[in-house]
Amino acid sequence: MKVAVLTASERLQWHRLAQCENVGPITFKALIARFGTAAAALEALPDMSRRGGSGRVMRIYDLEKAETDFINATRLGARYVALCEPEYPDLLRHAPAPPPLICVKGALDLTHRRVIGIVGARNASANGVRFTRQIASELGQADFVIVSGLARGIDTAAHEASINTGTIAVVAGGIDHNYPPENAKLQAAIADGGLLLSEMPPGIVPKAESFPRRNRIIAGLAQATVVVEAAMRSGSLTTARFAAEAGREVFAVPGSPLDPRCEGTNGLIKDGANLLQRASDISAAGFAFESQFHEEPEAVYPLKQDVPQALRARVAQLLSPTAVELDEFVRQSGGSPDEVQGILLELELAGEVLRSSGGRVVRIR
């Protein structure tokens, strides 16, 4: 996606498109690539959803509601930054499935420094909290910025120890929603002296599905992610997986095999994550802190409404609840990549198909 500064009107239309049902980050980029502008994509959505098999008219995010979101953000001292704009965090821009817009309050320039993610258990042990404060403080003194999710336990300790040297809090709801409630003062302090960031509009209360999206942003903002304590199947391990998918380094703090909160971190080390015993292990790891990324070529998605019905039927036949690699799917369909991508885009908008950042497609309904 080409870097450009949007007008206020264009940014508003981006927000409307990003908030439409069945329009995730991957679908959003596909729509912009196909139509050029968010306004044109919004106009085309109902017909595309209908061709994808939706039995009802697609709901478009209301213009007045979008304007209210922007007014509320301004009232809170926050603003929206779009994926294509120069201010958008470079590391996040090059992560898989970056959010089209982020709502930010505070020092956005913190994202352009060396950023380390620190995540871990909400029910952290005393030793886990103490170690987190130690490494977050030492990393801050070494000019690293700490990013975390403002949750109880490890996240809170990481923010508190780095608030004077640079900390970024990614929240799952709107930036004005205090979660957990006991971190309200900490959240306000980060907004004043650090950076508060969310992909949700102000006023939104986080739902269960909001937290994995928050975790993906944490991993995307960081050049490396440290997991201090994590039980198996925890959100912290999800963050570590997102970091690995983005090609970033993962560090894990070893712990007692008798403590369930250490099962996840010990498992990460067993699976190849970097073992972390002190803050200097990060600077000694030898990975590049300068971001050197190359933009992936954008898909074209030409405007083809006359795709052969036989190809549409073949695509529907090949889809299943088991994910399949997109390249393999296109090969078996017999259609061109552009034709198949266009059909899948319509099915996504109809809520029939989900496409992951790893390039896999799956039927969800």
Sequence and secondary structure as in RCSB ss.txt:
>XXXX:A:sequence
MKVAVLTASERLQWHRLAQCENVGPITFKALIARFGTAAAALEALPDMSRRGGSGRVMRIYDLEKAETDFINATR
LGARYVALCEPEYPDLLRHAPAPPPLICVKGALDLTHRRVIGIVGARNASANGVRFTRQIASELGQADFVIVSGL
ARGIDTAAHEASINTGTIAVVAGGIDHNYPPENAKLQAAIADGGLLLSEMPPGIVPKAESFPRRNRIIAGLAQAT
VVVEAAMRSGSLTTARFAAEAGREVFAVPGSPLDPRCEGTNGLIKDGANLLQRASDISAAGFAFESQFHEEPEAV
YPLKQDVPQALRARVAQLLSPTAVELDEFVRQSGGSPDEVQGILLELELAGEVLRSSGGRVVRIR
>XXXX:A:secstr
       HHHHHHHHHHHHSTT  HHHHHHHHHHHSSHHHHHHHHHHHHHHTT SS      HHHHHHHHHHHHH
TT EEEETTSTTS HHHHTSSS  SEEEEEE GGGGGS EEEEE  TT  HHHHHHHHHHHHHHHHTT EEEE  
 TTHHHHHHHHHTTT EEEE SS TTS SSGGGHHHHHHHHHHSEEEESS TT    TTHHHHHHHHHHHH SEE
EE S  TT HHHHHHHHHHHTT EEEE    TT GGGHHHHHHHHTT EE SSTHHHHTS    S          
        HHHHHHHHHH  SS EEHHHHHHHH S HHHHHHHHHHHHHTTSEEE TTSEEEE  
